[in-house]
Amino acid sequence: MLAGIELGGTKTVVAVADVDGSIAEQYRFPTTYPEETLNVATQWLKQRGRVTRLGVAAFGPVSVNKARADYGQILTTPKVGWVGYDLVAHLEASLTGVSIVLDTDVNAAVFAEVRLGVARGLENVAYITIGTGVGAGFVVDGSVLHGAIHAEFGHLRVPKHPKDDFEGVCPFHGDCLEGLASGTAIRSRWGKGGHEIAAADKAWDVEAWYLAHGVQAIMAVTSPSLVIVGGGVSQALGFHAKVESMLRELAGGYFPVLEEVKQYIVAPALGQNAGIYGAFLLAQQ
C-alpha cells in the first residue's frame, strides 16, 4: 500500500493512494506533540492495511540528508516538543517493514506541481508556502534542490517596509521573512488571521512588499521559470496579482523571464493537496 504523510506546523494530513496514484482516502487533523501526532497518523494507516511505501513531507527544519547522523530528525524548530524528534525512527517502529522517503513539505509540493500540476514540463521552478511559517522548495535543472540540509527561504533577510516598525516574530532572527510575513506574523501584527482581513486592507500591501522582495532574491539565485505560492495566507483574494505587481516594480526590467510570461507568480494547481501528492511521489521512489 502506497501512503503519504504531510506533517505541517499546524495540521497533519495522512492519506493512502489509489491504484492510479490519486488520493483514495485522506484524514486531516491538528499537529500537536510528536508522539501523539504520529500515533494518530500510523493508527489511521494501520486501519487501512499494511503500508509498504510511505512518503513523508515534513515541516522544517528537518534533516533529510541520509549521510547525516541526525537524518530523520526535526532540527531547531520553535514548535514546542519537536526539536530533535526522530520522525523516521518512530514511523519505522510503528509500521513494520515500511520503506520511507523523507523530504520537506515544500520540496514535496514543488515536486508534485512539476510532475502533476501547474509547472508540468518545467525544469526550474520555485514553490513558496506561507502558513504558520514561510518556506520554499526548488526544482533546479530538473532536480529537487537540497544542499547540505535543505533551503531555508523563510529565514532570508529582506528590507523593511518603509512604514513598518513591526519587530517580527521569529524567535531566532526577529524580522526575517518568516518573522515579518508568515501567518503567525500577520496575526501578531494585525491582531487577526489573514482569512479575517479584507482584500482591500493595507495589510496586504505590506505582505506583498515582503514576498516580492523574497521572490526577487530567488530569481537572482536560482532563476526559476515560474514561482508558485501556496499555503493558507496565499488564498486571500488577489494575493498573487498583488505580489506580482510589486515584484515587477522591484525588478526594474532586469530579469528577462518576467518579460517572457504574462503571469510569473501563480497558485498551485493541486491546491492544498500539493504536499500529499508530493508525499505519494516520494514513496514511489
C-alpha positions as a printed Julia matrix, in Angstrom:
285×3 Matrix{Float64}:
   0.0    0.0     0.0
   1.31   3.42   -1.0
   0.75   6.13    1.6
   1.78   9.67    2.42
   2.04  11.91    5.45
   2.2   15.69    5.18
   3.36  16.91    8.57
   2.67  20.62    8.8
   3.26  23.06   11.6
  -0.49  23.46   12.2
  -2.13  20.43   10.6
  -1.17  16.94    9.51
  -2.57  15.09    6.5
  -2.34  11.33    6.17
  -3.55   9.58    3.03
  -3.47   6.37    1.03
  -3.11   6.31   -2.75
  -5.43   4.73   -5.27
  -4.02   2.45   -7.98
  -3.66   5.42  -10.35
  -1.72   7.48   -7.77
  -4.66   9.71   -6.84
  -5.91  10.15   -3.28
  -8.09   7.2    -2.31
  -8.75   8.46    1.22
  -7.27  11.1     3.48
  -7.57  12.39    7.03
  -6.65  15.86    8.3
  -6.07  16.65   11.97
  -4.18  19.19   14.13
  -0.42  18.79   14.61
   0.2   18.6    18.36
   3.1   16.87   20.12
   5.29  14.37   18.21
   4.18  11.02   19.61
   0.51  12.0    19.72
   0.55  13.31   16.15
   2.48  10.41   14.64
   0.44   7.82   16.56
  -2.79   9.24   15.14
  -1.31   9.02   11.64
   0.06   5.48   11.96
  -3.07   4.12   13.62
  -5.19   5.55   10.8
  -2.92   3.88    8.26
  -2.95   0.52   10.06
  -6.74   0.51    9.94
  -6.49   0.61    6.14
  -3.97  -2.16    5.63
  -0.23  -2.81    5.61
   1.77   0.14    4.34
   4.75  -0.9     2.2
   5.87   2.5     0.92
   5.49   5.79    2.76
   6.41   9.3     1.66
   6.79  11.86    4.43
   6.63  15.59    3.66
   7.58  17.36    6.9
   7.79  20.92    8.15
  11.32  22.14    8.64
  13.97  22.4     9.58
  14.31  18.64    9.25
  17.34  16.54    8.4
  16.61  14.94    5.01
  20.19  14.05    4.06
  20.77  10.34    4.74
  24.51  10.94    5.08
  23.97  12.98    8.25
  23.98  11.42   11.72
  20.77  13.27   12.56
  18.87  12.04    9.47
  15.15  11.88   10.07
  15.13  14.33   12.97
  13.38  17.68   13.37
  16.03  20.35   13.95
  15.85  23.84   15.55
  12.12  24.49   15.21
  10.27  26.89   17.51
   7.47  24.28   17.65
   7.39  23.07   21.25
   8.39  19.46   21.85
   9.64  18.72   18.33
  13.34  19.68   18.44
  15.46  16.55   17.98
  12.49  14.25   17.5
  13.29  11.34   15.17
  10.36  11.05   12.74
  11.8    8.2    10.71
  12.67   6.07   13.75
   9.15   6.47   15.13
   7.47   5.6    11.84
   9.72   2.59   11.18
   8.95   1.26   14.66
   5.21   1.75   14.19
   4.87   0.47   10.61
   6.81  -2.79   10.35
   8.57  -3.38    7.05
   7.74   0.02    5.6
  10.08   1.81    3.16
  10.21   5.53    3.98
  11.32   8.51    1.89
  11.53  11.81    3.79
  11.68  15.36    2.44
  10.4   18.81    3.38
   6.77  19.7     2.77
   7.73  22.41    0.26
  10.13  20.14   -1.64
   7.34  17.59   -1.89
   4.93  20.28   -3.09
   7.23  21.63   -5.82
   7.94  18.05   -6.92
   4.2   17.4    -7.24
   3.49  20.63   -9.14
   6.28  19.87  -11.63
   5.1   16.32  -12.19
   1.34  16.8   -11.98
   0.39  20.45  -11.68
   0.84  23.97  -12.95
   4.61  23.6   -13.59
   4.39  20.36  -15.55
   7.25  20.13  -18.01
   9.33  22.92  -16.46
  12.84  22.26  -15.14
  13.32  25.37  -12.97
  10.54  26.14  -10.51
  10.17  27.59   -7.01
   7.31  26.82   -4.62
   6.73  29.13   -1.66
   4.34  28.29    1.15
   3.04  30.89    3.59
   1.32  29.47    6.63
   2.43  29.14   10.25
   5.9   29.8     8.83
   7.38  30.6     5.42
   9.27  28.02    3.38
  10.29  27.3    -0.18
  11.24  24.31   -2.29
  13.14  24.42   -5.57
  13.49  22.32   -8.67
  16.72  23.37  -10.43
  17.61  21.86  -13.82
  15.05  19.12  -13.23
  16.19  18.06   -9.75
  14.88  18.95   -6.31
  17.42  21.17   -4.55
  18.66  20.04   -1.13
  22.15  21.37   -0.35
  23.72  20.36    2.96
  20.26  20.02    4.51
  17.59  21.98    2.6
  16.7   25.54    1.65
  15.64  27.93    4.43
  13.95  30.65    2.42
  11.84  31.81    5.35
  14.91  32.99    7.23
  16.11  35.24    4.43
  16.71  38.84    5.48
  14.62  41.29    3.46
  14.44  45.12    3.53
  11.92  46.53    5.99
   8.85  48.22    4.55
   9.41  52.0     4.94
   6.27  52.36    7.05
   6.71  49.19    9.08
   8.04  49.23   12.66
   6.97  45.64   13.44
   9.82  43.79   15.16
   8.97  40.35   13.75
   8.06  37.09   15.44
  10.91  34.72   14.53
  12.46  33.51   17.81
  15.83  33.18   16.07
  16.06  36.24   13.79
  13.17  38.52   14.68
  12.45  40.33   11.42
  13.48  37.74    8.81
  10.96  36.98    6.04
   9.15  34.41    8.19
   9.17  36.77   11.15
   7.55  39.51    9.06
   5.29  37.74    6.55
   4.14  34.38    7.93
   0.61  33.7     9.09
   1.94  33.91   12.66
   3.39  37.35   11.9
   0.14  38.55   10.34
  -1.86  37.58   13.42
   0.68  39.16   15.77
   0.94  42.38   13.71
  -2.73  42.95   12.85
  -4.46  41.07   15.69
  -6.31  38.68   13.36
  -5.65  35.95   10.84
  -5.27  36.51    7.11
  -8.69  35.0     6.42
 -10.22  37.76    8.58
  -8.53  40.65    6.75
 -10.38  42.28    3.85
  -8.74  42.06    0.42
  -8.52  45.87    0.18
  -6.81  46.24    3.57
  -3.35  47.87    3.62
  -2.08  44.77    5.41
  -1.84  43.02    2.03
   0.34  45.81    0.62
   2.83  45.14    3.41
   2.61  41.39    2.86
   3.15  41.81   -0.9
   6.17  44.04   -0.24
   7.93  41.32    1.74
   7.02  38.43   -0.54
   8.07  40.37   -3.65
  11.5   41.03   -2.14
  11.79  37.35   -1.28
  10.86  36.29   -4.82
  13.36  38.73   -6.31
  16.09  37.1    -4.22
  15.03  33.68   -5.54
  15.16  34.98   -9.11
  18.69  36.27   -8.55
  19.92  32.93   -7.16
  18.02  30.0    -8.77
  16.43  31.71  -11.81
  13.08  29.84  -11.87
  10.8   29.92  -14.9
   7.77  30.06  -12.58
   7.12  30.8    -8.91
   4.21  29.02   -7.22
   2.86  30.47   -3.99
   0.65  28.31   -1.77
  -0.33  27.99    1.87
  -3.25  29.46    3.78
  -2.14  33.09    3.6
  -1.88  32.98   -0.2
  -5.59  32.23   -0.53
  -6.52  35.87    0.08
  -8.39  37.4    -2.86
  -6.0   38.98   -5.38
  -2.9   37.96   -3.43
  -0.84  36.54   -6.31
  -1.54  39.51   -8.59
  -0.58  41.97   -5.85
   2.75  40.25   -5.2
   3.48  40.04   -8.93
   2.75  43.74   -9.42
   5.17  44.63   -6.64
   7.77  42.21   -7.99
   7.69  43.73  -11.47
   8.14  47.17   -9.95
  11.12  45.99   -7.92
  12.71  44.09  -10.81
  13.07  47.25  -12.89
  13.04  45.38  -16.19
  16.23  43.46  -15.35
  15.04  39.83  -15.37
  14.17  38.6   -18.91
  11.91  35.81  -17.65
   9.42  38.4   -16.35
   9.15  39.88  -19.82
   8.53  36.46  -21.39
   5.44  35.49  -19.37
   2.15  37.19  -18.57
   1.92  35.61  -15.14
   5.01  34.66  -13.18
   3.6   34.14   -9.68
   0.8   31.58   -9.67
  -1.3   29.48   -7.31
  -0.67  25.73   -7.07
  -2.87  23.69   -9.42
  -3.04  20.93   -6.8
  -4.22  23.39   -4.15
  -3.96  22.16   -0.57
  -3.19  18.64   -1.84
   0.21  19.51   -3.36
   2.06  18.27   -0.28
   0.29  14.94   -0.06
   0.66  14.27   -3.79
   4.33  15.06   -3.34
   4.48  12.54   -0.5
   2.99   9.88   -2.81
   5.63  10.69   -5.44
   8.36  10.39   -2.81
   7.01   6.99   -1.78
   7.1    5.81   -5.4
  10.85   6.41   -5.45
